[in-house]
Amino acid sequence: MPSTYCIRPGTFSDVDDAAVLYTQSFANEALLDYMFPDRAVNPTAFHAWVSRRFWMRYWTPEYVLTILDASDGKGKVKPVGFTWWHRPTESLSFCERWLSPYAWLCPFMQSLLNLQLYINPIPGIDHHRVTIYDRVFSTLEPTVLHSPRRRSAWYLSSLGVSPELQGSGYGSLLLRAGLQEADRAGVATWLVGLRGLDDFYSRFGYVEVARANVGELKDWDGGIIMFRGE
């Protein structure tokens, strides 16, 4: 691990970098291969979808972007990892929901993004394939979030690290930073893990409670639903 790194709140200028890191980090994810079957030879639609999704998250107050910067040893610092956490609306302070300029701007920006999607849809997207995860999870969510403690939990939506630095401890640093914030807030956290990551998350206190690879996702090799701090 490089000796110089910094974990900081993500800003407007980090959204595109986070989108690029996502496309790199999840290059071999089977679920994304199903959603975008041509992405290996024609990644344009996939990259555009990720970018628009991340911009919508940025302009949604419940989402929090965190960036990990690292130095390459030559004085150049760049983002090498990120997380998106989703907090339930009730976790937001009164100021975050109603008083900040960002909160006032969010509805306007969301409308612009939705208008862009309507006027300029991404070519080559199969809507049925792209929404498979959302469809399946909408049926699971009521049974998973069955208690007030779970409904107030923060959700780790995405964690990505540049491929050449995976296994160097950056993912642990990012996850630990988010968990410290959740612990200070006194809330549980949860996630849907990809294949082979259950041992990693278990080291941070996560416990399996259900599976998301059911129904249309029955052939997915990931989908472990884990909670921490119940």
Order of alpha helices (4+ residues) and beta strands (2+ residues): beta-alpha-alpha-alpha-beta-beta-alpha-alpha-alpha-alpha-beta-alpha-beta-alpha-beta-beta
